Amino acid sequence: MTLTRATKIVSTIGPASSDLNTLTRMIAAGVDVVRLNFSHGKAQDHIDRANLVRQAALACGREVAIMADLQGPKIRVGKFENGQIDLVDGEPFILDAACELGNQERVGLDYKELPRDLKPADVLLLNDGLIVLVVNKVIGSAIHTTVKIGGVLSNNKGINRQGGGLSAAALTAKDMEDIKTAMSFQADYVAISFPKNATDMEMARQLANIAGEAYGHKPMMIAKIERAEAIPALQEIIDASDGIMVARGDLAVEVGNAAVPGLQKRMIKMARASNKLAITATQMMESMIVNAIPTRAEVSDVANAVLDGTDAVMTSAETASGKYPLETVEAMAAICLEAEKSDICKLDADFLNITFTRIDQSIAYGALFTAHHLRVKAIAALTESGSTALWMSRNNIDIPIFAITSSVATQRKVALYRNVRTLGVVPSNDIEEVLKTTEELLLAKGIVQKGDLIVVTSGDPMGQVGGTNALKIMRIGGR
């Protein structure tokens, strides 16, 4: 299935999936990228899980990517004396940065600067918007509110302001330490929570590159779009990132649930147009935390993200703490595959009004056009960095793209690219030797048969990053 499915699967691992047997079965079922959620656990927990991912991938004979997802600013209530309270509509309630332990009248704040960000009539949304408070006044460290929509409020639930506007920095001191931890096991992707502008992403990239320098490693950076302020700055954030995550949870709370589907389509389209990656996340298979099959609404949600052109769909609690992590991956893979069958290839339309100035980029588009019209079996991109495969993957084509590379880091990186698979080869500067190996690998995996045509892109001389300058049409077994 992983050889025929174009859309990739990102799965979060946690207590339900952190044993070698379960994780190996999940990767075999279709996980392409494993997400480590740095909002939970200690540094050593993430290091141990990263090692586990590498073991499981090796057992499956595949390279999968690791994504380190940073926690970002903790804008949350504190703890309660009895663990939780029940807020009643119309009653007063105080959020107090100076409060140590909460009760029925007030609760503390992890984010001590929140009182400075608020004014009367502001609306606060707690616990993913299930509880709504209206600000009456702010006195010192205390935010006096009236409960508009009540309910059970328990320890450490999140706080959003309707419409956004909280001043918390995207990178906290914890995030900066977590970046160092992620680079110690060479995380392939780092996801930044709550960026507001390009500067947040540029700072995160700089910190990651510095931390990774000792290991000769530079990760790719993913911006999680979950603040209202990020929407007007979307293009600059995309330009400063390698990809975006449509993080529909916090984003929906800030901009409203109804706005999210349209924003999702817009963000994916913008990312693809900018030659960047897109991941669609949050509650995609939520019911499978406790149920063995998804709801029909969830099936439609995943399928629509695929049809929007997302590179990957993501699971969170479903695979981290749910009862059916393996079944979730299997169901998601099947949905992606069926959705892709109904997606009509309109490659010629993609080439209208397109411009490019780089030789390697023109070769990539030339390969797509040739492959589409000759109906070849596969496109093989001999690549050092994966850039040629990335450019190809931004266009909707029903022919599989294979990144042929000797770089393990590149093999892992392209695991997130839509419609791109990877085949590892031994380093060589002999183009004929690499072509022979590529042919043998494609034949061995049953991707091609003797007599089939494939399109190959390569660089002359071999081994240079950004050196793709040749396109070849090759008949299998005809050399």
C-alpha positions in Angstrom: 0.0 0.0 0.0 2.8 2.4 0.8 4.1 2.0 -2.8 0.8 2.9 -4.3 -0.4 5.6 -1.8 0.7 9.1 -2.6 -0.5 10.9 0.5 1.7 10.4 3.5 0.8 9.6 7.1 2.2 11.3 10.2 1.5 9.5 13.4 2.1 10.7 17.0 3.5 8.0 19.3 2.9 7.8 23.0 2.1 5.3 25.7 -0.1 3.3 23.3 2.5 2.9 20.6 5.9 3.1 22.2 6.8 -0.6 22.2 8.8 -2.0 19.3 6.2 -4.5 18.1 3.3 -2.0 17.9 5.5 0.7 16.2 6.9 -1.8 13.7 3.4 -2.9 12.8 2.3 0.7 12.4 5.2 1.5 10.1 4.5 -1.6 8.1 0.9 -0.5 7.8 1.8 2.9 6.4 3.3 5.4 8.8 5.8 7.6 6.9 6.6 10.2 9.6 6.6 9.7 13.4 5.7 12.7 15.5 7.2 13.2 18.9 5.1 15.6 21.0 7.4 17.6 23.2 4.4 18.9 25.2 4.6 15.6 27.1 7.5 13.7 28.6 11.2 14.4 29.4 14.2 14.8 27.1 15.3 11.2 27.6 11.8 9.9 26.8 12.0 11.5 23.3 15.6 10.2 22.8 14.4 6.7 23.7 11.4 6.9 21.3 13.6 8.3 18.5 15.9 5.3 18.9 12.8 3.0 18.9 11.6 4.6 15.6 14.9 3.9 13.9 14.8 0.3 15.1 11.3 -0.2 13.9 12.0 1.4 10.5 15.1 -0.9 10.1 12.9 -3.9 10.8 10.5 -2.8 8.1 13.3 -2.1 5.6 12.2 1.5 5.3 13.4 5.0 6.2 10.8 7.1 8.0 11.1 10.7 9.2 11.0 11.9 12.8 9.2 15.1 13.5 9.9 16.9 16.8 6.9 19.0 17.6 7.7 21.7 20.1 5.3 22.7 22.9 5.4 26.5 22.4 4.0 28.9 25.0 1.8 27.3 27.7 -1.2 29.6 27.8 -3.1 27.5 30.3 -4.9 27.6 33.7 -3.1 26.3 36.7 -4.2 23.4 39.0 -7.2 23.1 41.3 -7.4 22.0 44.9 -9.7 19.1 43.9 -8.5 18.7 40.3 -11.5 20.4 38.7 -14.5 22.7 39.2 -17.9 23.2 37.6 -18.4 26.7 36.2 -22.0 27.9 36.1 -23.4 30.3 33.4 -23.6 33.9 34.7 -21.4 33.4 37.7 -18.2 35.4 38.3 -14.8 33.7 37.9 -11.2 35.0 38.3 -8.1 34.1 36.4 -5.3 35.2 38.8 -1.6 35.0 37.8 -0.7 35.2 41.5 -3.0 32.3 42.6 -1.1 29.1 43.6 -4.0 26.6 43.8 -7.4 27.1 42.3 -10.9 26.8 43.7 -14.5 27.6 42.7 -13.7 31.3 42.7 -10.4 31.6 41.0 -7.5 29.7 39.4 -3.8 30.4 38.6 -2.2 30.9 35.2 0.9 29.3 33.7 1.2 32.3 31.4 1.8 35.1 33.9 1.6 37.9 31.3 -2.0 37.2 30.3 -3.5 40.1 32.3 -1.4 42.6 30.3 -2.9 41.3 27.0 -6.5 41.7 28.0 -9.2 44.4 28.2 -12.9 44.5 29.2 -15.2 42.8 26.7 -12.5 40.4 25.5 -13.8 36.8 25.1 -11.7 33.9 26.5 -12.1 30.4 25.3 -11.0 27.6 27.6 -10.6 23.9 27.0 -10.8 24.1 23.2 -13.6 26.5 23.3 -16.0 24.4 25.4 -16.0 27.1 28.2 -16.4 30.8 27.4 -15.6 33.7 29.7 -16.2 37.4 29.1 -13.6 39.8 30.7 -15.2 42.5 32.9 -12.0 44.1 34.2 -8.3 43.5 34.9 -6.9 44.5 38.3 -3.2 43.8 38.8 -2.6 40.1 38.3 -6.4 39.2 38.4 -8.7 38.9 35.4 -12.3 39.3 36.5 -14.7 37.5 34.2 -18.3 36.3 33.9 -19.0 32.8 32.7 -20.9 32.9 29.4 -20.8 29.2 28.7 -19.9 27.0 31.7 -18.9 23.4 32.2 -16.2 21.3 33.9 -12.8 23.0 34.0 -9.9 20.8 35.1 -6.2 21.3 35.6 -4.0 22.9 32.9 -6.6 23.4 30.3 -5.7 25.8 27.5 -6.8 29.4 27.1 -7.3 31.3 23.8 -8.6 34.8 23.2 -11.3 35.0 20.5 -9.7 36.7 17.5 -6.2 36.1 18.7 -3.8 38.8 19.9 -2.0 37.2 22.8 1.6 38.4 22.9 3.4 35.1 24.0 6.6 34.4 22.1 6.5 31.4 19.8 9.8 30.0 21.3 10.1 29.5 25.0 13.2 28.6 27.0 11.9 25.0 27.1 11.5 25.0 23.3 15.2 26.1 22.9 16.3 23.2 25.1 14.0 20.8 23.3 15.6 21.9 19.9 19.0 20.7 21.3 17.4 17.4 22.3 15.8 17.0 18.9 19.2 17.6 17.2 20.9 15.1 19.4 19.0 12.4 17.5 18.9 14.3 14.3 15.1 14.9 14.0 14.3 15.3 10.3 11.6 17.9 10.9 11.0 20.4 13.7 7.5 21.8 14.1 7.1 25.2 15.6 4.0 26.0 17.6 2.1 29.3 17.4 4.4 31.3 15.0 3.1 34.7 14.3 5.5 35.8 11.5 8.5 34.9 9.5 10.8 36.1 12.2 9.6 33.3 14.6 10.5 30.7 12.0 13.8 32.3 11.1 14.8 32.3 14.7 13.8 28.7 15.2 15.7 27.6 12.1 18.9 29.4 13.2 18.7 27.7 16.7 18.2 24.3 15.1 21.0 24.8 12.6 23.4 25.8 15.4 22.3 22.9 17.6 22.6 20.5 14.7 26.0 21.7 13.5 27.9 19.3 15.8 26.1 16.4 14.0 26.3 17.8 10.5 22.5 18.1 10.4 20.0 20.7 9.3 16.4 19.8 9.9 13.4 21.0 7.8 11.1 23.5 9.6 7.4 23.2 9.8 5.2 26.2 10.9 2.1 25.2 12.8 -0.6 27.6 11.7 -2.8 28.0 14.9 -2.9 31.7 15.7 -5.3 34.2 14.2 -2.3 36.6 13.7 -0.6 34.0 11.4 -3.3 34.2 8.8 -2.5 37.7 7.4 1.2 36.8 7.6 0.7 33.4 5.9 2.8 33.9 2.8 5.8 35.3 4.7 5.6 32.4 7.2 5.4 29.9 4.3 8.4 31.5 2.6 10.4 31.2 5.9 9.5 27.6 6.4 9.9 24.3 4.6 6.3 23.5 5.2 3.2 24.2 7.2 0.8 22.3 9.4 -2.8 23.1 9.3 -3.3 22.8 13.1 -7.0 23.0 13.2 -7.5 22.8 17.0 -6.2 26.1 18.4 -6.8 27.8 15.0 -10.5 26.9 15.1 -10.8 28.3 18.7 -9.3 31.6 17.6 -11.0 32.2 14.2 -14.1 30.1 14.7 -14.9 26.5 13.5 -16.7 27.7 10.4 -13.7 29.5 9.0 -11.3 26.5 9.2 -12.3 24.4 6.1 -11.9 27.3 3.8 -8.6 28.3 5.4 -7.4 24.7 5.1 -7.9 24.7 1.4 -6.3 28.1 1.0 -3.2 27.2 3.1 -2.6 23.9 1.2 -2.9 25.7 -2.1 -0.5 28.4 -1.0 2.0 25.9 0.3 2.0 23.9 -3.0 2.3 27.0 -5.1 5.3 28.0 -3.0 7.0 24.6 -3.4 6.5 23.9 0.3 4.9 21.0 2.2 1.5 20.9 3.9 0.3 18.6 6.7 -3.4 18.5 7.8 -3.8 17.8 11.5 -6.2 17.6 14.5 -9.1 15.3 15.2 -8.9 13.5 11.8 -9.8 10.1 13.3 -10.7 11.3 16.8 -13.4 8.7 17.4 -10.8 5.9 17.0 -9.3 6.8 20.3 -12.0 4.5 21.7 -13.6 2.9 18.6 -12.2 0.4 16.2 -13.6 2.1 13.1 -13.9 5.8 12.1 -17.1 7.7 11.7 -18.2 8.5 8.1 -17.6 12.2 8.8 -14.0 11.4 9.7 -13.6 9.4 6.5 -14.8 12.3 4.5 -12.5 14.7 6.4 -9.4 12.7 5.6 -10.5 12.2 2.0 -11.2 15.9 1.5 -7.7 16.8 2.8 -6.3 14.4 0.2 -8.3 16.0 -2.5 -7.2 19.4 -1.3 -3.6 18.3 -2.2 -2.2 17.9 1.3 1.2 16.1 1.5 0.2 14.3 4.7 -2.6 13.7 7.1 -1.8 13.4 10.8 -2.9 11.4 13.9 -2.5 12.7 17.4 -4.1 11.0 20.4 -5.6 8.3 18.2 -2.1 6.7 17.9 -0.4 8.2 21.0 -2.9 7.1 23.7 -5.9 5.5 21.9 -7.0 1.9 22.0 -6.5 1.2 18.3 -3.3 2.8 17.0 -2.6 0.2 14.4 -6.2 0.1 13.1 -6.1 3.9 12.9 -3.2 3.8 10.6 -4.7 1.1 8.5 -8.0 2.9 8.1 -6.3 6.2 7.3 -4.1 4.6 4.6 -7.2 2.9 3.0 -9.1 6.2 2.9 -6.1 8.1 1.3 -5.8 5.4 -1.3 -9.5 5.5 -2.3 -9.5 9.3 -2.4 -6.5 9.4 -4.7 -8.3 7.0 -7.1 -11.0 9.7 -7.7 -8.5 12.5 -8.0 -8.3 13.5 -11.7 -4.8 14.3 -13.0 -4.8 17.7 -14.7 -1.0 18.1 -15.2 -1.2 20.2 -18.4 -3.3 22.8 -16.6 -0.6 23.0 -13.9 2.0 24.1 -16.5 0.0 27.1 -17.7 1.7 30.4 -16.9 4.4 28.7 -14.9 7.9 30.3 -14.9 11.2 29.0 -13.7 14.8 30.2 -14.1 16.8 27.3 -12.6 18.1 24.4 -14.7 17.3 21.8 -12.1 13.8 23.1 -11.8 13.2 23.1 -15.5 14.5 19.5 -15.7 12.0 18.5 -13.0 9.0 20.0 -14.9 10.3 18.5 -18.1 10.3 15.1 -16.5 6.7 15.5 -15.3 5.5 16.6 -18.7 7.3 13.8 -20.5 6.2 11.1 -18.1 2.6 12.3 -18.3 2.4 12.2 -22.1 4.4 9.0 -22.5 2.5 7.2 -19.7 5.7 5.8 -18.2 5.7 3.5 -15.2 7.8 5.6 -12.9 9.9 8.7 -12.6 13.3 8.2 -11.0 15.0 11.4 -9.6 18.7 10.8 -8.9 19.1 13.4 -6.1 21.4 14.5 -3.4 19.2 17.0 -1.6 15.7 15.8 -2.7 14.9 19.2 -4.3 14.1 17.7 -7.7 11.6 15.3 -6.1 10.0 18.1 -4.1 9.4 20.2 -7.2 7.9 17.2 -9.0 5.6 16.4 -6.0 4.0 19.9 -6.1 2.1 18.8 -9.2 -0.7 16.3 -9.3 0.5 13.3 -11.4 -0.6 9.7 -11.2 2.8 8.3 -11.9 5.0 7.4 -8.8 8.1 9.5 -8.2 11.2 7.8 -6.8 14.0 9.7 -5.1 17.1 7.7 -5.7 19.8 8.8 -3.3 22.7 7.6 -1.2 21.9 10.1 1.6 20.0 8.6 4.5 19.1 12.1 5.6 17.5 12.8 2.2 15.7 9.4 2.3 14.1 10.3 5.6 13.3 13.9 4.5 11.4 12.9 1.4 9.3 10.5 3.4 6.9 13.5 3.9 6.7 14.5 0.2 3.4 13.6 -1.5 3.7 10.9 -4.2 7.5 10.4 -3.6 9.1 7.2 -2.5 12.7 6.7 -1.8 15.3 4.0 -2.8 18.7 3.9 -1.3 21.8 3.3 -3.4 25.5 3.0 -2.7 27.4 6.3 -3.2 28.8 6.4 -6.7 30.0 9.0 -9.3 29.3 6.5 -12.1 26.0 7.4 -13.7 25.7 4.1 -15.6 26.3 2.1 -12.3 23.6 4.1 -10.5 21.1 3.7 -13.4 21.8 -0.1 -13.4 21.1 -0.3 -9.7 18.0 1.8 -10.1 16.6 -0.5 -12.8 17.4 -3.6 -10.6 15.6 -2.0 -7.6 12.5 -1.1 -9.5 12.3 -4.6 -11.1 12.9 -6.3 -7.7 10.1 -4.4 -6.1 7.7 -5.1 -8.9 7.3 -1.5 -9.8 8.3 -2.0 -13.4 8.7 -4.9 -15.8 11.0 -5.5 -18.8 10.0 -3.3 -21.7 8.5 -0.6 -19.5 9.5 3.1 -19.9 10.8 5.3 -17.1 11.9 8.9 -17.0 15.2 9.5 -15.1 16.6 12.9 -14.0 20.2 13.2 -12.9 23.2 15.5 -12.6 26.4 15.5 -14.6 28.8 15.3 -12.8 27.1 13.1 -10.2 27.0 14.0 -6.5 26.5 17.8 -6.6 23.6 19.4 -4.6 21.4 21.3 -7.1 23.3 19.8 -10.0 20.3 18.1 -11.8 20.8 19.0 -15.5 19.9 15.9 -17.5 16.7 14.0 -18.4 16.7 10.5 -19.9 13.9 8.2 -21.1 14.9 4.7 -20.4 13.4 1.3 -21.4 13.7 -1.3 -18.7 15.9 -4.2 -19.9 16.8 -2.3 -23.1 20.2 -1.1 -22.0 
